[in-house]
């Protein structure tokens, strides 16, 4: 039997303890570094095409290889946290990401950059699930909403700051500094970790489920590959898409059979017996499809229809990120004492309203109106993500929290990848029809992007239906300890 994980005591005036706040800052540093890195690299595509004199499909592997590595190691993070402790695993993950960043900055051709991005992804894939699990264990159930709100702020600011900072670096310095800029952030995150992160290890970690890992990690990677290829080839029927998706789902099915027959699987599917985890995870998947898939479409509209640069498109998306950041900080406090179901449904209502406006996109739609709607949409995203993330692990036994957090990140990663693939595919197919009939105009192109938001509304509707299965109010924990009974 494991020793109970006792959360840090809250101050008498209700404020979070200083050590927990410092821990939240440490995790936020790693998270915002991850979020910015991805968007800054995308901004440099055009520069890298010229620098390495290569093709766009090759350059796209700079992101694809990173995403595959990211997905492959997520499943390992829960067991590794239990076995080696928070400080060791956090420092190791950030250190590997730091090594990959330095190597990326010294890359001599496209293929070396792709290989070094894989190293970055192997380190970065554990950062977000580790951060979520560490904070959940240290904060305890009564403060999950507040800490999840803080953890979500980097997710809001990263896509806003990334294109702006990345564009400035590419234009005024050198593309290599997109990776070198990670160095001081990584060092700060590791230094803070040695002061604030716990070192305890769990005797319940057991032996590593190697067979399960060999099935689950490749499964996640090839599913993400298939979804990435779908957006590239414009069809889910293309062999480049069908083959990896088929392999991925077969591996997932094999893993499911294995996990239900194993005492200590790398990812325990018996977590799905916990109603709050099952319902909240389902909401997170479809909400990620709707919310983060849409984020990939709007920059294309701003650049291709309105003629804005990548950096300008990033600035035009800033209202959404800033609104989301504010919403996360406010909703985080509410999530600890208000119905998760109510908050999620209200948030989906706001994003649905925004999506309804986006369905009417035109070549000359008022940008002030679009920015106002982005504020509404950003607030809605914050209202969905924080309560759903907190509710998903609130009733999970303490020793299992790391693996539950890893499962959550996998679900959200696949959901956002699926959303991006589907929405870009919908837009591209409509654009191809316009090209085929030689009727491609600015209004037609705008309408193609607007049409994708009907799909966003569809996924949001599914999320609302699933949200009705979520718990209404958080369960009280009079002892302040995370439950440690076995599932």
C-alpha positions in Angstrom: 0.0 0.0 0.0 1.4 3.4 -1.0 1.8 6.3 1.3 -1.0 8.9 0.9 0.0 12.0 -1.1 -0.8 14.9 1.2 -1.3 18.2 -0.7 0.4 21.4 0.5 -1.6 23.2 3.2 -3.5 26.3 2.1 -2.9 29.6 3.8 -5.5 30.7 6.4 -6.6 33.5 4.1 -7.3 31.1 1.3 -4.2 31.9 -0.8 -2.2 29.2 -2.3 1.0 28.2 -0.4 4.1 29.9 -1.8 5.8 26.7 -2.6 2.8 25.6 -4.7 2.8 28.9 -6.5 6.6 28.5 -7.3 5.9 25.0 -8.6 3.1 26.3 -10.8 5.5 28.9 -12.3 8.1 26.1 -12.9 5.5 24.0 -14.8 4.2 27.1 -16.6 7.7 27.9 -17.9 8.1 24.5 -19.4 4.6 24.5 -20.9 4.9 28.0 -22.5 8.3 27.0 -24.0 6.6 23.9 -25.6 3.7 25.9 -27.0 5.8 28.7 -28.4 8.4 26.3 -29.9 5.8 24.7 -32.2 4.3 27.9 -33.5 7.7 29.6 -34.0 9.0 26.7 -36.1 5.9 26.9 -38.3 6.6 30.6 -38.9 10.1 29.7 -40.2 8.9 27.3 -43.0 9.3 29.8 -45.8 12.8 30.7 -44.6 13.8 27.1 -44.2 12.6 26.3 -47.7 15.1 28.8 -49.1 17.9 28.1 -46.6 18.0 24.3 -47.4 16.7 24.5 -51.0 14.2 21.7 -50.4 10.5 20.9 -50.9 7.6 21.8 -48.7 6.7 18.1 -48.0 10.3 17.7 -46.7 10.0 20.8 -44.5 6.7 19.6 -43.2 8.5 16.7 -41.6 10.1 19.1 -39.3 6.8 19.4 -37.5 5.5 15.9 -38.3 8.6 14.2 -36.9 8.3 16.3 -33.8 4.6 15.4 -33.3 5.3 11.7 -33.8 8.0 11.7 -31.1 5.8 13.8 -28.9 2.9 11.3 -29.2 5.3 8.3 -28.8 6.5 9.2 -25.3 3.4 10.6 -23.7 2.3 7.1 -22.5 5.6 6.6 -20.7 5.3 9.7 -18.6 2.9 8.3 -16.0 5.0 5.3 -15.1 8.2 7.3 -15.3 6.9 9.9 -12.8 5.9 7.1 -10.4 9.2 5.2 -10.7 11.7 8.0 -10.7 10.0 11.0 -9.1 8.9 14.5 -10.3 12.2 16.3 -10.0 14.2 13.6 -11.9 11.7 13.2 -14.7 11.0 16.9 -15.2 14.7 17.7 -15.3 15.4 14.8 -17.7 12.6 15.8 -20.1 13.6 19.5 -20.1 17.2 18.5 -20.5 16.5 16.3 -23.5 14.4 19.1 -25.0 17.3 21.5 -24.4 19.7 19.2 -26.1 17.4 18.9 -29.1 17.0 22.7 -29.3 20.7 23.3 -29.3 21.2 20.6 -32.0 18.3 22.1 -34.1 20.1 25.5 -34.0 23.2 23.9 -35.4 21.4 21.8 -38.2 23.2 21.9 -41.5 20.4 20.6 -43.8 16.7 19.7 -43.7 17.3 16.1 -42.8 19.5 16.8 -39.8 16.9 19.4 -38.6 14.2 16.7 -38.8 16.3 14.3 -36.8 17.1 16.9 -34.1 13.4 17.8 -33.9 12.6 14.2 -33.1 15.1 14.5 -30.1 13.2 17.6 -29.1 9.9 15.8 -29.3 11.2 12.9 -27.2 11.9 15.3 -24.4 9.0 17.6 -24.9 6.4 14.8 -25.1 6.6 14.3 -21.3 6.6 17.9 -20.3 2.8 18.7 -20.4 1.6 15.3 -18.9 4.3 15.5 -16.2 3.3 19.1 -15.3 -0.3 18.2 -15.1 0.3 15.2 -12.9 2.8 16.9 -10.6 0.5 19.9 -9.9 -2.6 17.6 -9.4 -0.7 15.6 -6.8 0.7 18.6 -5.0 -2.5 20.7 -5.1 -5.0 18.1 -4.1 -8.7 17.9 -5.2 -9.9 21.1 -3.6 -7.5 23.3 -5.6 -7.4 21.4 -9.0 -9.4 24.1 -10.8 -7.0 26.9 -9.8 -3.8 25.0 -10.7 -5.3 23.7 -14.0 -6.3 27.3 -14.8 -2.7 28.4 -14.4 -1.4 25.4 -16.4 -3.7 26.3 -19.3 -2.5 29.9 -19.6 0.7 28.9 -21.5 -1.6 27.0 -23.9 -3.4 30.3 -24.5 -0.4 32.6 -24.7 1.9 30.3 -26.7 0.0 30.4 -30.0 -0.3 34.2 -29.6 3.4 35.0 -28.7 4.9 32.3 -30.9 4.1 33.7 -34.3 4.9 37.3 -33.2 8.2 36.4 -31.5 9.1 33.8 -34.3 8.3 36.3 -37.0 10.5 39.0 -35.4 13.4 36.4 -35.0 13.2 35.2 -38.6 12.9 38.8 -40.0 15.5 40.5 -37.9 17.9 37.8 -36.6 18.4 34.3 -37.9 16.1 31.3 -37.9 18.5 29.4 -35.6 17.6 31.6 -32.7 14.1 30.1 -32.8 15.7 27.1 -31.1 18.5 28.9 -29.2 15.9 31.0 -27.4 14.8 27.9 -25.6 18.1 27.6 -23.8 17.6 30.2 -21.0 14.0 29.1 -20.5 15.0 25.4 -20.1 17.8 26.3 -17.7 15.4 28.4 -15.6 12.8 25.6 -15.6 15.4 23.0 -14.4 16.8 25.4 -11.7 13.4 26.1 -10.3 12.6 22.4 -10.4 15.5 21.5 -8.1 14.1 24.0 -5.5 10.4 23.2 -5.7 9.7 19.7 -7.1 9.2 16.7 -4.9 11.6 13.8 -5.1 9.4 11.0 -3.7 8.9 7.8 -5.7 6.0 5.4 -5.6 6.4 1.8 -4.7 3.3 1.1 -6.7 5.0 1.9 -10.0 5.9 -1.7 -10.6 7.8 -3.0 -13.6 7.5 -1.2 -16.9 4.9 -2.7 -19.1 7.2 -3.0 -22.1 4.7 -5.0 -24.3 2.0 -2.4 -23.7 4.5 0.5 -24.4 5.6 -1.2 -27.6 1.9 -1.2 -28.7 0.6 2.1 -27.3 3.5 4.4 -28.3 3.6 3.4 -32.0 -0.2 3.4 -32.1 -0.3 7.0 -31.0 2.5 8.0 -33.3 1.0 6.4 -36.4 -2.5 7.7 -35.7 -1.0 11.3 -35.5 0.9 10.5 -38.7 -2.2 9.4 -40.5 -4.1 12.5 -39.4 -1.2 14.8 -40.5 -1.1 13.0 -43.9 -4.9 13.5 -44.3 -4.5 17.3 -44.2 -1.6 17.0 -46.6 -3.2 14.7 -49.2 -6.7 16.1 -48.9 -8.5 12.8 -48.3 -9.0 10.2 -45.7 -9.1 7.6 -48.5 -5.5 8.1 -49.7 -3.2 5.2 -49.0 -0.8 7.5 -47.2 -3.6 8.1 -44.7 -5.5 4.7 -44.6 -2.4 2.6 -44.0 -1.1 4.4 -40.9 -4.6 4.9 -39.4 -5.4 1.2 -39.9 -2.1 0.2 -38.3 -2.7 2.7 -35.4 -6.2 1.5 -34.7 -5.2 -2.2 -34.8 -2.4 -1.5 -32.3 -4.8 0.4 -30.1 -7.2 -2.5 -30.2 -4.4 -4.9 -29.3 -3.3 -2.7 -26.5 -6.8 -2.5 -25.1 -7.0 -6.3 -24.9 -3.6 -6.4 -23.3 -4.3 -3.6 -20.8 -7.5 -5.3 -19.5 -5.6 -8.5 -18.9 -2.6 -7.0 -17.2 -2.3 -6.0 -13.6 -0.1 -3.0 -14.1 -0.5 -1.7 -17.7 1.4 1.4 -19.0 -2.1 3.0 -19.3 -4.8 1.5 -17.2 -8.1 1.4 -19.2 -9.9 0.5 -16.0 -9.8 4.3 -15.3 -12.7 4.4 -17.7 -14.9 2.9 -14.9 -14.6 6.2 -13.1 -17.6 8.2 -14.5 -16.0 11.6 -14.1 -12.9 10.5 -16.0 -14.8 8.8 -18.8 -17.2 11.7 -19.4 -14.6 14.4 -19.0 -12.1 12.7 -21.3 -14.8 12.3 -24.0 -15.6 16.0 -23.7 -11.9 16.9 -23.9 -11.5 14.8 -27.1 -14.4 16.4 -29.0 -13.8 19.8 -27.5 -10.1 19.6 -28.7 -11.3 18.7 -32.2 -13.6 21.7 -32.3 -11.5 24.3 -30.4 -8.0 23.6 -31.6 -8.9 22.5 -35.1 -10.5 25.9 -35.6 -7.2 27.6 -34.6 -5.5 26.1 -37.6 -8.1 27.4 -40.0 -8.3 31.1 -39.0 -4.6 32.0 -39.8 -5.1 30.6 -43.3 -8.1 32.8 -43.8 -6.2 35.9 -42.6 -3.2 35.2 -44.9 -4.8 33.8 -48.0 -8.0 35.8 -48.1 -7.0 39.1 -46.4 -3.4 39.1 -47.5 -1.8 39.4 -44.0 1.7 38.2 -43.2 2.2 35.3 -40.8 3.2 37.7 -38.0 0.1 39.9 -38.7 -2.1 36.8 -38.6 -0.6 35.9 -35.2 -1.4 39.4 -33.9 -5.0 39.2 -35.2 -5.4 36.0 -33.2 -4.1 37.6 -30.1 -7.6 38.6 -28.8 -8.5 34.9 -28.5 -5.3 34.0 -26.7 -5.5 36.9 -24.3 -9.2 36.3 -23.6 -8.5 32.6 -23.0 -5.7 33.5 -20.6 -8.1 35.7 -18.5 -10.8 33.1 -18.7 -8.5 30.4 -17.5 -7.4 32.4 -14.4 -11.0 33.2 -13.5 -12.6 29.9 -14.3 -9.8 28.1 -12.4 -11.2 29.6 -9.1 -14.8 28.8 -10.1 -14.0 25.2 -11.1 -13.2 24.3 -7.5 -16.6 25.2 -6.2 -19.0 25.3 -9.2 -20.6 22.6 -11.4 -18.1 21.4 -14.0 -21.0 20.5 -16.2 -22.5 24.0 -16.1 -19.1 25.7 -16.9 -18.3 23.4 -19.8 -21.8 23.7 -21.4 -21.6 27.5 -21.0 -18.2 27.6 -22.5 -19.3 25.5 -25.5 -22.2 27.9 -25.9 -19.8 30.8 -26.2 -17.6 29.0 -28.7 -20.6 27.8 -30.7 -21.8 31.4 -30.9 -18.4 32.5 -32.2 -18.4 29.6 -34.7 -21.8 30.7 -36.0 -20.3 34.1 -36.9 -17.3 32.5 -38.5 -19.6 30.4 -40.8 -20.4 33.7 -42.5 -16.8 34.7 -43.3 -16.4 36.8 -46.4 -13.5 38.5 -48.2 -14.3 41.8 -46.5 -15.8 40.8 -43.1 -15.2 43.5 -40.6 -12.0 42.6 -38.7 -13.2 44.4 -35.5 -16.2 42.1 -35.5 -13.9 39.0 -35.9 -11.7 40.2 -33.1 -14.7 40.7 -30.9 -15.9 37.2 -31.7 -12.4 35.8 -30.9 -12.6 37.3 -27.4 -15.9 35.4 -27.0 -14.4 32.2 -28.4 -11.3 32.5 -26.2 -13.4 32.9 -23.0 -15.4 29.8 -24.0 -12.3 27.7 -24.5 -11.1 28.6 -21.0 -14.5 27.7 -19.6 -14.4 24.2 -21.2 -10.8 23.1 -20.7 -10.2 23.9 -17.0 -13.3 22.2 -15.6 -13.0 19.2 -17.9 -9.3 18.7 -17.1 -9.9 19.1 -13.4 -13.0 16.8 -13.4 -11.2 14.1 -15.3 -8.8 13.4 -12.5 -10.6 14.7 -9.4 -11.9 11.3 -8.4 -8.9 9.3 -9.5 -6.9 7.6 -6.7 -3.7 9.4 -5.9 -1.2 6.8 -7.1 -2.9 6.6 -10.4 -3.0 10.4 -11.1 0.2 10.4 -13.2 -1.1 7.7 -15.6 -4.5 9.4 -15.7 -2.9 12.7 -16.6 -0.9 11.0 -19.4 -4.1 9.5 -20.8 -5.7 12.9 -20.8 -2.8 14.5 -22.7 -2.9 11.6 -25.3 -6.7 12.1 -25.7 -6.3 15.9 -26.2 -3.3 15.5 -28.6 -5.1 13.0 -30.8 -8.3 15.2 -30.6 -6.5 18.3 -31.7 -4.6 16.5 -34.5 -7.8 15.0 -35.7 -9.6 18.4 -35.6 -6.8 20.1 -37.6 -6.8 17.3 -40.2 -10.6 17.3 -40.6 -11.1 21.0 -40.8 -8.2 21.6 -43.2 -9.4 18.7 -45.3 -12.9 20.2 -45.5 -11.6 23.6 -46.5 -9.1 22.1 -49.0 -11.8 19.9 -50.7 -14.0 23.0 -51.2 -11.1 25.0 -52.5 -10.3 22.2 -55.0 -13.9 22.2 -56.3 -13.6 26.0 -56.9 -10.3 25.5 -58.7 -11.8 22.7 -60.8 -14.7 24.9 -61.9 -12.4 27.9 -62.3 -14.5 29.9 -59.9 -11.8 30.6 -57.2 -12.3 34.1 -56.0 -11.6 35.9 -52.8 -15.2 35.5 -51.7 -15.2 31.8 -52.7 -12.0 31.2 -50.7 -13.5 33.0 -47.7 -16.7 30.9 -48.0 -14.6 27.7 -48.1 -13.0 28.6 -44.8 -16.4 29.7 -43.4 -17.9 26.4 -44.3 -15.5 24.5 -42.1 -17.0 26.2 -39.0 -20.2 24.3 -39.5 -18.1 21.3 -38.7 -16.8 23.0 -35.6 -20.3 23.6 -34.5 -21.1 19.9 -35.1 -18.2 18.7 -32.9 -19.2 21.3 -30.3 -22.7 19.9 -30.2 -21.4 16.4 -29.6 -19.3 17.9 -26.7 -22.4 19.5 -25.2 -24.3 16.2 -25.2 -21.4 14.4 -23.6 -21.0 17.2 -21.0 -24.4 16.2 -19.5 -22.7 13.1 -18.3 -20.2 15.0 -16.3 -20.5 15.4 -12.5 -22.4 18.5 -11.3 -20.3 19.4 -8.3 -16.9 18.3 -7.0 -17.0 15.8 -4.3 -15.9 17.1 -0.9 -12.5 15.8 0.5 -12.7 16.6 4.2 -9.2 15.2 4.9 -7.6 17.3 2.2 -5.8 14.2 1.0 -5.9 12.6 -2.4 -7.6 9.2 -2.2 -5.2 6.3 -2.4 -7.5 3.3 -2.6 -7.0 1.0 -5.5 -9.3 1.1 -8.5 
